[in-house]
Amino acid sequence: MATEFDLIKRFFSRPVSAGLLGGGDDCALFGVTPGLQVATSTDLLLEGRHFFSDVDPRSLGHKALAVNLSDLAAIGARPLGCLLGLGLPAIDEAWVQQFADGFYALAAQHGCELIGGDTTRSQQGITLSVTVFGEVEPSLALRRNAAQVGDDIWVSGTLGAADIACRMLAGEIPLDAALLQSTRRALEWPTPRVELGQQLRAYAHAAIDVSDGLLQDLGHILAGSGVGAELHEQRLPAHPALSGLPKHVLPPEVLRRAVLAGGDVYELCFTAAPAQRAMLEKIGQTLGVALTCIGTIRKESGLVVYDQTGTALSDLPSGFDHFRI
């Protein structure tokens, strides 16, 4: 039977680049480019809370790292390396191999090498903890508290698909096989906007990744910056799979909630001066990432969302909170 150390050696001990030390020593060592600072973030994923038990292990390996890379993207940092904590109720070598393959594939794509971590036996379910490290010039780091009155509000990619897939799998809304097939990848294979975050450093003022819902995460920018905002519902980029569906498959109120408050998106929401519109559109075209201007930062506090008739929505949905009852 494989031991903890067999598991690490077989699946999580790949060579690292020069300048990094990890995978066998008590601590990992890495350097930072002179003049830059370390950016770091960590996320915890629990079976039954953050992912379903039947999830494809390769996609889980991908997502475990992707959600952390998304945090680096939100501040404009370049990834350097990461740590992985893995708790398993039992060792299934085929499962671990696929998980490792998904994790390493995304790590290689973004130059974020695995330089250490820990494994243990969990009492119930799978537990994952990933910590990422990046580097960024302090004066260019994107922050939540830097939005300015008059800024455009932008969002990358599309919204809503991950929320719909998650709620169908959880039994919260009726299952539609075709809709699940067209939305599940958004839930299980998110794309961290690492390159976009680095491109935005010279043009955006404030940024955040949309992990807990657009309204909730944008609200963090507004609170940190001491400003308000108005959004226009018709501008919000809903995922194409959510368009044109009959009401019995996707009721309008379910779609609205998914787009405005659905989590697990891992797109970037950011603000920038109107003078930067042409440059931002060019960046989006170069990277192949849709960037959509969805509203405006205003001086008055609060967040207002106008529907297609120009009427302010009176009952805005809330985002995700682990401890909300």
C-alpha positions in Angstrom: 0.0 0.0 0.0 1.3 3.4 -1.0 2.5 5.7 1.9 2.2 9.5 2.2 5.7 9.8 0.9 5.2 7.4 -2.0 2.2 9.6 -3.0 4.3 12.8 -3.0 7.2 11.2 -4.8 5.2 9.5 -7.5 2.6 12.2 -8.3 3.9 15.6 -7.0 7.7 15.6 -7.3 8.5 17.0 -10.7 11.7 19.0 -11.4 11.5 22.8 -10.8 13.2 25.6 -12.7 16.6 27.0 -11.7 16.2 29.5 -8.9 13.5 27.5 -7.2 14.0 25.0 -4.4 11.1 22.7 -3.5 9.8 19.1 -3.5 11.8 17.4 -0.8 13.2 20.0 1.5 11.5 21.3 4.6 10.9 24.7 3.0 10.6 25.9 -0.6 12.9 28.8 -1.6 12.2 31.3 -4.4 13.5 34.7 -5.4 11.7 37.8 -6.5 12.8 40.2 -9.2 14.5 43.3 -7.6 12.0 46.1 -7.1 9.0 43.8 -7.1 7.0 42.5 -4.2 5.5 39.1 -3.5 1.8 38.7 -4.1 0.2 35.6 -2.4 -3.2 34.1 -2.0 -4.7 30.9 -0.7 -8.0 29.0 -1.2 -9.6 26.0 0.5 -11.8 23.6 -1.4 -14.0 21.0 0.4 -15.8 18.1 -1.2 -19.5 18.6 -1.0 -19.1 22.3 -0.5 -16.9 23.5 -3.4 -17.1 20.5 -5.7 -19.3 17.5 -6.2 -18.1 14.0 -5.4 -18.4 12.8 -9.0 -16.2 15.6 -10.4 -13.6 14.7 -13.0 -10.4 14.6 -11.0 -8.4 16.2 -13.9 -10.9 19.2 -13.9 -10.6 19.4 -10.1 -6.8 19.6 -10.3 -7.2 22.4 -12.9 -9.8 24.3 -10.8 -7.9 24.0 -7.5 -5.1 26.0 -9.1 -7.2 28.2 -11.3 -9.1 29.8 -8.5 -5.8 30.9 -6.9 -4.3 32.1 -10.2 -7.5 34.2 -10.6 -6.5 36.1 -7.4 -3.1 36.8 -8.8 -4.7 38.0 -12.0 -6.9 40.4 -10.1 -3.9 42.2 -8.6 -1.9 42.0 -11.9 0.8 39.7 -10.6 3.0 37.3 -12.5 2.8 33.8 -11.1 6.0 32.3 -9.5 5.0 29.1 -7.8 2.5 27.4 -5.6 2.0 25.0 -2.6 -0.6 22.2 -2.5 -2.2 20.7 0.6 -4.2 17.5 -0.1 -6.3 15.6 2.3 -7.7 12.2 1.0 -9.9 9.7 2.8 -8.0 6.9 0.9 -5.4 6.7 -1.9 -6.9 6.0 -5.3 -3.8 6.2 -7.5 -5.7 6.6 -10.8 -7.7 9.5 -9.3 -4.5 11.2 -7.9 -2.8 10.8 -11.3 -5.6 12.5 -13.1 -5.8 15.2 -10.5 -2.0 15.8 -10.7 -2.2 15.9 -14.5 -4.9 18.7 -14.5 -3.0 20.6 -11.8 0.4 20.5 -13.6 -1.1 21.3 -17.0 -2.4 24.6 -15.8 0.7 25.3 -13.7 2.9 24.8 -16.8 0.6 27.1 -18.8 1.2 30.0 -16.4 4.7 29.3 -15.2 3.4 28.6 -11.7 5.5 25.6 -10.5 4.5 23.4 -7.6 7.3 23.9 -5.1 5.9 22.1 -2.0 2.9 21.3 0.2 1.6 18.4 2.3 -0.7 15.4 2.1 -2.7 13.7 4.8 -5.6 11.3 5.4 -8.9 13.1 5.9 -11.6 11.8 8.1 -14.4 12.7 5.6 -14.2 13.7 1.9 -11.4 15.4 0.0 -9.8 18.6 1.2 -7.7 20.8 -1.0 -5.7 23.9 -0.1 -3.6 25.8 -2.7 -1.4 28.8 -2.0 0.1 30.8 -4.9 2.9 33.2 -5.0 3.5 35.9 -7.7 5.4 39.1 -8.1 4.2 42.6 -9.0 5.5 46.2 -9.0 3.9 47.8 -6.0 3.0 51.0 -7.8 1.2 49.1 -10.6 -0.6 46.5 -8.4 -4.4 46.6 -9.0 -6.3 47.1 -5.8 -9.9 47.2 -4.7 -9.8 50.7 -3.2 -8.7 52.6 -6.3 -11.9 53.1 -8.3 -12.5 56.8 -9.4 -15.7 58.7 -10.0 -16.5 58.6 -13.7 -14.7 55.3 -14.3 -16.2 52.8 -16.7 -16.9 49.4 -15.1 -15.8 46.4 -17.1 -16.1 42.6 -16.9 -14.2 40.0 -18.8 -15.7 36.9 -20.4 -19.3 35.9 -19.7 -21.5 35.4 -16.7 -24.0 33.0 -15.3 -23.1 29.6 -16.8 -21.2 28.3 -13.7 -24.1 29.2 -11.4 -26.7 27.5 -13.5 -24.6 24.3 -13.8 -23.9 24.3 -10.0 -27.5 24.8 -9.1 -28.7 22.1 -11.4 -26.2 19.6 -10.0 -27.2 20.6 -6.5 -30.9 20.0 -7.3 -31.8 23.7 -6.6 -33.3 24.1 -10.1 -34.7 21.5 -12.5 -32.1 19.5 -14.4 -32.0 20.1 -18.1 -29.5 17.7 -19.7 -28.7 19.9 -22.7 -28.3 23.0 -20.6 -26.1 21.2 -18.1 -23.9 19.9 -20.9 -23.4 23.5 -22.3 -22.7 25.1 -18.9 -20.8 22.5 -16.8 -17.4 23.3 -18.4 -17.7 26.9 -17.1 -18.1 25.5 -13.6 -15.4 22.9 -13.6 -12.8 24.4 -16.0 -12.6 28.1 -15.2 -10.0 30.2 -17.1 -7.9 32.4 -14.9 -7.3 35.8 -16.6 -3.6 35.9 -15.7 -2.4 37.6 -18.9 -5.3 40.1 -18.8 -4.5 41.1 -15.2 -0.9 41.9 -16.2 -2.0 43.9 -19.2 -4.5 45.9 -17.2 -1.9 47.2 -14.7 -1.1 50.3 -16.8 -4.7 51.1 -17.7 -7.1 50.0 -14.9 -7.7 51.6 -11.6 -9.3 48.9 -9.4 -9.9 45.2 -10.0 -11.3 42.1 -8.4 -12.1 38.6 -9.6 -15.7 37.5 -9.7 -15.7 34.4 -7.4 -18.7 35.2 -5.3 -21.0 37.0 -7.8 -20.7 40.2 -9.8 -22.7 42.4 -7.5 -21.1 41.2 -4.3 -17.5 41.4 -5.6 -18.1 44.8 -7.3 -19.5 45.9 -3.9 -16.1 45.3 -2.4 -14.5 47.7 -4.9 -17.2 50.3 -4.1 -16.8 49.9 -0.3 -13.0 50.1 -0.5 -13.0 53.1 -2.8 -15.8 55.0 -1.1 -17.9 55.3 -4.3 -21.1 54.0 -5.8 -22.0 52.5 -9.2 -24.7 52.1 -11.8 -25.0 49.0 -14.0 -27.1 48.4 -17.1 -28.6 44.9 -17.2 -28.8 44.8 -21.0 -25.0 45.2 -21.2 -24.2 42.3 -19.0 -22.5 39.5 -21.0 -24.6 36.4 -20.2 -23.1 33.1 -21.4 -24.4 32.2 -24.9 -25.8 29.0 -23.6 -28.2 31.0 -21.5 -29.7 32.9 -24.3 -33.0 32.2 -26.1 -34.1 29.4 -23.8 -37.8 28.9 -23.1 -39.0 30.1 -19.7 -39.8 26.6 -18.4 -36.1 25.7 -18.9 -34.6 28.9 -17.6 -37.0 31.3 -15.9 -36.1 35.0 -16.3 -35.6 35.4 -12.5 -33.2 32.5 -12.4 -31.2 33.9 -15.3 -31.1 37.3 -13.7 -29.8 35.9 -10.4 -27.2 33.8 -12.2 -25.8 36.8 -14.2 -25.9 39.3 -11.4 -25.0 37.2 -8.4 -23.8 33.8 -9.6 -20.4 32.8 -8.3 -17.6 30.5 -9.5 -17.0 32.8 -12.5 -13.3 33.8 -12.0 -13.6 36.6 -14.5 -12.1 40.0 -13.8 -14.3 43.1 -12.9 -12.3 46.3 -13.2 -12.7 50.0 -13.5 -10.8 52.4 -15.8 -11.1 55.9 -17.2 -13.3 56.4 -20.3 -10.2 57.5 -22.1 -8.9 54.0 -21.9 -11.8 52.3 -23.8 -9.9 52.0 -27.1 -6.8 50.5 -25.5 -8.9 48.1 -23.4 -10.8 46.9 -26.5 -7.4 46.4 -28.2 -6.1 44.3 -25.2 -9.2 42.2 -25.3 -8.9 41.5 -29.0 -5.2 40.7 -28.7 -5.8 38.2 -25.9 -9.0 36.8 -27.4 -10.9 37.8 -24.3 -14.3 39.6 -24.5 -14.2 42.8 -22.4 -17.6 44.4 -21.8 -18.3 47.9 -20.4 -21.3 47.3 -18.1 -21.6 50.6 -16.1 -20.2 53.6 -14.4 -18.6 54.5 -11.1 -20.5 57.4 -9.5 -20.0 59.6 -6.4 -23.3 58.7 -4.7 -23.0 55.6 -2.5 -24.8 52.4 -3.4 -25.2 50.1 -6.4 -28.1 50.6 -8.8 -28.9 48.2 -11.6 -31.2 49.5 -14.4 -33.2 47.0 -16.4 -33.9 47.2 -20.1 -36.6 49.8 -19.6 -34.3 52.1 -17.6 -36.1 51.2 -14.3 -33.9 50.5 -11.3 -34.3 47.0 -10.0 -35.8 47.1 -6.5 -34.7 43.7 -5.2 -31.1 42.8 -6.1 -29.9 39.2 -5.5 -27.1 38.6 -3.1 -23.8 36.8 -3.8 -22.3 33.7 -2.2 -21.4 33.6 1.5 -20.2 30.4 3.2 -21.9 31.3 6.4 -25.1 32.8 5.2 -28.1 30.7 6.3 
